[in-house]
Amino acid sequence: MKHRITPVHTASELASARQAAQLAAEVLEMIAPHVVPGVSTAALDAICHDYIVNVQKAVPANLGYQDYPKTILTSVNHVVCHGIPSEDRILKKGDIVNIDVAVIKDGWFGDTSRMYFVGTPSILAKRLVETTYEALRAGIAQVRPGATLGDIGHAIETVAKRAGFGVVREFCGHGIGETYHDAPNVLHYGNPGEGLVLEAGMLFTIEPMLNAGKRQVKTLADGWTVVTQDHSLSAQWEHMVAVTPDGHEVLTTWPNGTGSYAPV
């Protein structure tokens, strides 16, 4: 297997990536009021598709990617990632759902995801979602020139273990830019000081998935939907992060900040 070189982007390239990232973040803010009991995940997908194409004048990056059939990914409760929107999947009170969206604008990719509460979540669900967000922020806090990918993974794993949650190992963050999934692979576990040394201009996603039970997962017969083996709840948050000369910049922040745990 040929070794992939991690791209180092110029300031103008990061500006293009930032534009795409902000569009993706705006989709997640736009859809928040629609994530309510009684709505189908297919309806959410249709709303996001219309917004990306007709309002943002952008391209839904997931639609047709490796034959994926929809615009967004909707992962409900024990679905870890890559849940396919469906007319049959009706959200109900107490559900938690991750919505993952990616857009292409002027050849650059923006990719982000976040958790939503449908009505009032259980105590466990709320703690899982908030801990996963805490783990994401802990990983992001490690990003600076001279740090390593192992520093990021270790910070995430530390938060998860402290809460007694399992860290999914089969999926990871990734480089992004003019390519959707690029080098490096950003693992959500690891050892401090190990792995790629970060440089200013690098750009990647950090997107930890934590399970309320054991970390093991399985893929369903549709070839996309990944679920927890023990049927425990799972949560994920994802941001695009650039390494800057003095630290990092989160490119997928919402217009009003990083967002909250529940829809506004």
C-alpha positions as a Markdown table, in Angstrom:
| # | Residue | x | y | z |
|---|---|---|---|---|
| 1 | Met | 0.0 | 0.0 | 0.0 |
| 2 | Lys | 1.4 | 3.4 | -1.0 |
| 3 | His | 2.1 | 5.7 | 1.9 |
| 4 | Arg | -0.1 | 8.8 | 1.7 |
| 5 | Ile | 1.6 | 12.2 | 2.4 |
| 6 | Thr | -0.4 | 14.5 | 4.6 |
| 7 | Pro | -1.1 | 17.8 | 2.8 |
| 8 | Val | 0.0 | 21.1 | 4.2 |
| 9 | His | -2.3 | 23.9 | 3.0 |
| 10 | Thr | -1.6 | 27.5 | 2.2 |
| 11 | Ala | -3.6 | 30.3 | 3.8 |
| 12 | Ser | -5.6 | 30.8 | 0.7 |
| 13 | Glu | -6.4 | 27.1 | 0.5 |
| 14 | Leu | -7.5 | 27.1 | 4.1 |
| 15 | Ala | -9.8 | 30.0 | 3.3 |
| 16 | Ser | -11.5 | 27.9 | 0.7 |
| 17 | Ala | -11.8 | 25.0 | 3.1 |
| 18 | Arg | -13.2 | 27.4 | 5.7 |
| 19 | Gln | -16.0 | 28.5 | 3.4 |
| 20 | Ala | -17.0 | 24.9 | 2.7 |
| 21 | Ala | -16.8 | 24.0 | 6.4 |
| 22 | Gln | -19.0 | 26.9 | 7.4 |
| 23 | Leu | -21.7 | 25.8 | 4.9 |
| 24 | Ala | -21.7 | 22.3 | 6.3 |
| 25 | Ala | -22.0 | 23.8 | 9.8 |
| 26 | Glu | -24.9 | 26.0 | 8.7 |
| 27 | Val | -26.8 | 22.9 | 7.5 |
| 28 | Leu | -26.6 | 21.4 | 11.0 |
| 29 | Glu | -27.9 | 24.6 | 12.5 |
| 30 | Met | -30.7 | 24.9 | 9.9 |
| 31 | Ile | -32.0 | 21.4 | 10.5 |
| 32 | Ala | -32.1 | 21.6 | 14.3 |
| 33 | Pro | -35.7 | 22.9 | 14.7 |
| 34 | His | -36.8 | 20.0 | 12.4 |
| 35 | Val | -35.4 | 17.3 | 14.6 |
| 36 | Val | -38.6 | 16.5 | 16.6 |
| 37 | Pro | -40.7 | 13.5 | 17.5 |
| 38 | Gly | -42.7 | 12.2 | 14.5 |
| 39 | Val | -40.4 | 13.3 | 11.7 |
| 40 | Ser | -38.8 | 10.7 | 9.5 |
| 41 | Thr | -35.1 | 10.7 | 8.8 |
| 42 | Ala | -35.9 | 10.8 | 5.1 |
| 43 | Ala | -37.8 | 14.1 | 5.6 |
| 44 | Leu | -34.7 | 15.5 | 7.3 |
| 45 | Asp | -32.6 | 14.4 | 4.4 |
| 46 | Ala | -34.9 | 16.1 | 1.9 |
| 47 | Ile | -34.8 | 19.4 | 3.8 |
| 48 | Cys | -31.0 | 19.3 | 4.0 |
| 49 | His | -30.7 | 18.4 | 0.3 |
| 50 | Asp | -32.9 | 21.3 | -0.7 |
| 51 | Tyr | -31.0 | 23.7 | 1.5 |
| 52 | Ile | -27.6 | 22.7 | 0.2 |
| 53 | Val | -28.5 | 22.7 | -3.5 |
| 54 | Asn | -31.0 | 25.6 | -3.7 |
| 55 | Val | -29.9 | 28.0 | -0.9 |
| 56 | Gln | -26.2 | 27.4 | -0.5 |
| 57 | Lys | -25.6 | 26.6 | -4.2 |
| 58 | Ala | -23.3 | 23.8 | -3.1 |
| 59 | Val | -23.0 | 20.1 | -3.8 |
| 60 | Pro | -24.1 | 17.4 | -1.4 |
| 61 | Ala | -20.8 | 15.5 | -1.0 |
| 62 | Asn | -22.3 | 12.2 | 0.4 |
| 63 | Leu | -24.9 | 11.7 | -2.4 |
| 64 | Gly | -23.5 | 9.1 | -4.7 |
| 65 | Tyr | -20.2 | 8.8 | -2.8 |
| 66 | Gln | -19.3 | 5.1 | -3.1 |
| 67 | Asp | -22.9 | 4.7 | -4.2 |
| 68 | Tyr | -24.3 | 6.2 | -0.9 |
| 69 | Pro | -28.0 | 7.0 | -1.7 |
| 70 | Lys | -28.7 | 10.1 | 0.4 |
| 71 | Thr | -27.4 | 13.6 | 1.3 |
| 72 | Ile | -27.0 | 13.1 | 5.1 |
| 73 | Leu | -26.3 | 10.3 | 7.4 |
| 74 | Thr | -28.7 | 9.8 | 10.3 |
| 75 | Ser | -27.5 | 7.5 | 13.2 |
| 76 | Val | -30.2 | 7.0 | 15.8 |
| 77 | Asn | -29.6 | 5.5 | 19.3 |
| 78 | His | -27.5 | 2.3 | 18.9 |
| 79 | Val | -26.5 | 3.2 | 15.3 |
| 80 | Val | -22.8 | 4.3 | 15.6 |
| 81 | Cys | -22.5 | 5.9 | 12.1 |
| 82 | His | -23.5 | 5.8 | 8.5 |
| 83 | Gly | -27.3 | 5.4 | 9.2 |
| 84 | Ile | -29.2 | 5.8 | 5.9 |
| 85 | Pro | -32.3 | 8.1 | 6.1 |
| 86 | Ser | -35.5 | 6.3 | 5.6 |
| 87 | Glu | -39.3 | 7.0 | 5.5 |
| 88 | Asp | -39.7 | 4.1 | 7.9 |
| 89 | Arg | -37.3 | 5.6 | 10.6 |
| 90 | Ile | -39.6 | 7.9 | 12.5 |
| 91 | Leu | -37.9 | 9.8 | 15.4 |
| 92 | Lys | -39.6 | 9.4 | 18.8 |
| 93 | Lys | -39.3 | 11.1 | 22.2 |
| 94 | Gly | -36.1 | 10.2 | 24.0 |
| 95 | Asp | -34.1 | 9.3 | 20.8 |
| 96 | Ile | -30.7 | 10.7 | 20.3 |
| 97 | Val | -29.5 | 11.1 | 16.7 |
| 98 | Asn | -26.3 | 12.1 | 15.0 |
| 99 | Ile | -26.6 | 14.0 | 11.7 |
| 100 | Asp | -23.5 | 14.0 | 9.5 |
| 101 | Val | -23.3 | 16.3 | 6.5 |
| 102 | Ala | -20.7 | 17.1 | 3.9 |
| 103 | Val | -20.8 | 19.7 | 1.2 |
| 104 | Ile | -18.6 | 20.6 | -1.8 |
| 105 | Lys | -18.1 | 24.3 | -2.6 |
| 106 | Asp | -15.8 | 25.4 | -5.4 |
| 107 | Gly | -14.0 | 22.1 | -5.2 |
| 108 | Trp | -13.5 | 22.1 | -1.4 |
| 109 | Phe | -15.1 | 19.8 | 1.1 |
| 110 | Gly | -16.7 | 20.7 | 4.4 |
| 111 | Asp | -17.6 | 17.8 | 6.8 |
| 112 | Thr | -19.2 | 17.9 | 10.2 |
| 113 | Ser | -21.6 | 16.1 | 12.5 |
| 114 | Arg | -23.4 | 16.7 | 15.8 |
| 115 | Met | -25.9 | 15.1 | 18.2 |
| 116 | Tyr | -29.5 | 16.1 | 18.7 |
| 117 | Phe | -31.9 | 15.2 | 21.4 |
| 118 | Val | -35.4 | 14.3 | 20.3 |
| 119 | Gly | -37.5 | 15.5 | 23.2 |
| 120 | Thr | -36.0 | 14.7 | 26.7 |
| 121 | Pro | -33.2 | 12.1 | 26.7 |
| 122 | Ser | -32.6 | 9.6 | 29.4 |
| 123 | Ile | -29.9 | 10.4 | 32.0 |
| 124 | Leu | -27.5 | 7.9 | 30.3 |
| 125 | Ala | -28.1 | 9.3 | 26.8 |
| 126 | Lys | -27.5 | 12.8 | 28.0 |
| 127 | Arg | -24.3 | 11.8 | 29.8 |
| 128 | Leu | -23.1 | 9.9 | 26.7 |
| 129 | Val | -23.7 | 12.8 | 24.3 |
| 130 | Glu | -22.1 | 15.4 | 26.7 |
| 131 | Thr | -19.1 | 13.1 | 27.4 |
| 132 | Thr | -18.6 | 12.6 | 23.6 |
| 133 | Tyr | -18.6 | 16.3 | 23.1 |
| 134 | Glu | -16.2 | 16.7 | 26.0 |
| 135 | Ala | -13.9 | 14.1 | 24.3 |
| 136 | Leu | -14.0 | 15.9 | 21.0 |
| 137 | Arg | -13.0 | 19.2 | 22.7 |
| 138 | Ala | -10.2 | 17.4 | 24.6 |
| 139 | Gly | -8.9 | 16.1 | 21.4 |
| 140 | Ile | -9.1 | 19.5 | 19.6 |
| 141 | Ala | -7.3 | 21.1 | 22.6 |
| 142 | Gln | -4.2 | 19.0 | 21.7 |
| 143 | Val | -3.9 | 20.4 | 18.2 |
| 144 | Arg | -0.8 | 22.6 | 17.7 |
| 145 | Pro | 2.4 | 22.4 | 15.7 |
| 146 | Gly | 4.8 | 19.9 | 17.3 |
| 147 | Ala | 2.0 | 17.8 | 18.9 |
| 148 | Thr | 1.2 | 14.3 | 17.6 |
| 149 | Leu | -1.9 | 12.4 | 16.5 |
| 150 | Gly | -1.2 | 10.2 | 19.5 |
| 151 | Asp | -1.8 | 13.2 | 21.8 |
| 152 | Ile | -5.2 | 13.7 | 20.2 |
| 153 | Gly | -6.2 | 10.1 | 20.5 |
| 154 | His | -5.0 | 9.8 | 24.1 |
| 155 | Ala | -6.9 | 12.9 | 25.2 |
| 156 | Ile | -10.1 | 11.5 | 23.7 |
| 157 | Glu | -9.6 | 8.0 | 25.1 |
| 158 | Thr | -8.9 | 9.4 | 28.6 |
| 159 | Val | -12.3 | 11.2 | 28.7 |
| 160 | Ala | -14.1 | 8.2 | 27.5 |
| 161 | Lys | -12.5 | 5.8 | 29.9 |
| 162 | Arg | -13.1 | 8.1 | 32.9 |
| 163 | Ala | -16.8 | 7.9 | 32.1 |
| 164 | Gly | -16.8 | 4.2 | 31.5 |
| 165 | Phe | -17.6 | 4.4 | 27.8 |
| 166 | Gly | -16.1 | 2.5 | 24.9 |
| 167 | Val | -14.2 | 4.2 | 22.1 |
| 168 | Val | -15.0 | 2.9 | 18.6 |
| 169 | Arg | -11.8 | 1.9 | 16.9 |
| 170 | Glu | -13.0 | 0.9 | 13.4 |
| 171 | Phe | -13.6 | 4.5 | 12.3 |
| 172 | Cys | -11.5 | 7.6 | 12.6 |
| 173 | Gly | -11.1 | 11.2 | 11.6 |
| 174 | His | -9.4 | 12.0 | 8.3 |
| 175 | Gly | -7.6 | 14.6 | 6.3 |
| 176 | Ile | -9.9 | 16.7 | 4.1 |
| 177 | Gly | -9.6 | 19.5 | 1.6 |
| 178 | Glu | -10.0 | 19.1 | -2.1 |
| 179 | Thr | -10.2 | 15.4 | -1.4 |
| 180 | Tyr | -13.0 | 14.1 | 0.9 |
| 181 | His | -11.0 | 11.5 | 2.8 |
| 182 | Asp | -7.2 | 12.2 | 2.7 |
| 183 | Ala | -4.2 | 11.6 | 4.9 |
| 184 | Pro | -3.8 | 11.5 | 7.9 |
| 185 | Asn | -6.0 | 9.0 | 9.7 |
| 186 | Val | -6.9 | 10.5 | 13.0 |
| 187 | Leu | -7.5 | 7.7 | 15.6 |
| 188 | His | -9.5 | 8.4 | 18.7 |
| 189 | Tyr | -7.2 | 6.4 | 20.9 |
| 190 | Gly | -3.5 | 6.3 | 21.2 |
| 191 | Asn | -0.4 | 7.2 | 23.2 |
| 192 | Pro | 1.1 | 10.6 | 23.9 |
| 193 | Gly | 4.0 | 11.5 | 21.6 |
| 194 | Glu | 3.3 | 8.8 | 19.1 |
| 195 | Gly | 2.2 | 9.2 | 15.4 |
| 196 | Leu | 2.4 | 12.0 | 12.9 |
| 197 | Val | 3.9 | 15.3 | 14.2 |
| 198 | Leu | 1.5 | 18.1 | 13.3 |
| 199 | Glu | 2.5 | 21.1 | 11.2 |
| 200 | Ala | 0.8 | 24.4 | 10.5 |
| 201 | Gly | -1.4 | 24.1 | 7.5 |
| 202 | Met | -2.6 | 20.5 | 8.1 |
| 203 | Leu | -6.4 | 20.0 | 8.0 |
| 204 | Phe | -8.4 | 17.1 | 9.3 |
| 205 | Thr | -11.5 | 16.0 | 11.0 |
| 206 | Ile | -11.8 | 14.8 | 14.6 |
| 207 | Glu | -14.9 | 12.7 | 15.1 |
| 208 | Pro | -15.0 | 10.4 | 18.1 |
| 209 | Met | -17.7 | 7.8 | 18.5 |
| 210 | Leu | -18.3 | 6.6 | 22.0 |
| 211 | Asn | -20.6 | 3.7 | 23.0 |
| 212 | Ala | -22.4 | 3.5 | 26.4 |
| 213 | Gly | -21.4 | -0.2 | 26.5 |
| 214 | Lys | -18.6 | -2.1 | 24.9 |
| 215 | Arg | -16.7 | -0.6 | 21.9 |
| 216 | Gln | -17.4 | -3.4 | 19.5 |
| 217 | Val | -19.5 | -2.7 | 16.4 |
| 218 | Lys | -20.9 | -4.5 | 13.4 |
| 219 | Thr | -22.1 | -3.5 | 9.9 |
| 220 | Leu | -25.6 | -4.4 | 8.8 |
| 221 | Ala | -26.6 | -6.1 | 5.6 |
| 222 | Asp | -27.1 | -2.8 | 3.8 |
| 223 | Gly | -23.3 | -2.3 | 3.8 |
| 224 | Trp | -23.5 | 1.1 | 5.4 |
| 225 | Thr | -25.3 | 1.1 | 8.8 |
| 226 | Val | -22.9 | 0.4 | 11.7 |
| 227 | Val | -24.4 | -0.5 | 15.1 |
| 228 | Thr | -23.1 | -1.4 | 18.5 |
| 229 | Gln | -22.8 | -5.2 | 19.0 |
| 230 | Asp | -24.4 | -5.0 | 22.4 |
| 231 | His | -27.2 | -2.7 | 21.3 |
| 232 | Ser | -26.0 | 0.1 | 23.6 |
| 233 | Leu | -26.4 | 3.7 | 22.8 |
| 234 | Ser | -23.7 | 5.5 | 20.7 |
| 235 | Ala | -22.8 | 9.1 | 20.1 |
| 236 | Gln | -20.5 | 11.1 | 17.8 |
| 237 | Trp | -19.5 | 14.7 | 17.2 |
| 238 | Glu | -17.3 | 15.9 | 14.4 |
| 239 | His | -15.4 | 19.1 | 13.6 |
| 240 | Met | -12.9 | 20.1 | 10.9 |
| 241 | Val | -9.8 | 21.5 | 12.5 |
| 242 | Ala | -6.8 | 23.3 | 11.0 |
| 243 | Val | -3.4 | 23.4 | 12.5 |
| 244 | Thr | -2.3 | 27.1 | 12.8 |
| 245 | Pro | 1.1 | 28.5 | 13.6 |
| 246 | Asp | 0.1 | 29.1 | 17.2 |
| 247 | Gly | -2.4 | 26.3 | 17.8 |
| 248 | His | -5.6 | 25.4 | 15.9 |
| 249 | Glu | -8.8 | 26.7 | 14.4 |
| 250 | Val | -12.1 | 24.9 | 14.3 |
| 251 | Leu | -13.5 | 25.5 | 10.8 |
| 252 | Thr | -17.0 | 24.1 | 11.3 |
| 253 | Thr | -18.1 | 26.3 | 14.2 |
| 254 | Trp | -21.7 | 27.5 | 13.9 |
| 255 | Pro | -22.3 | 31.2 | 13.1 |
| 256 | Asn | -23.2 | 31.5 | 16.8 |
| 257 | Gly | -20.4 | 29.4 | 18.2 |
| 258 | Thr | -19.8 | 25.7 | 18.6 |
| 259 | Gly | -23.4 | 24.8 | 19.3 |
| 260 | Ser | -25.1 | 23.3 | 22.4 |
| 261 | Tyr | -26.1 | 19.7 | 23.2 |
| 262 | Ala | -29.7 | 20.2 | 22.3 |
| 263 | Pro | -31.4 | 21.9 | 19.3 |
| 264 | Val | -32.1 | 25.6 | 19.7 |
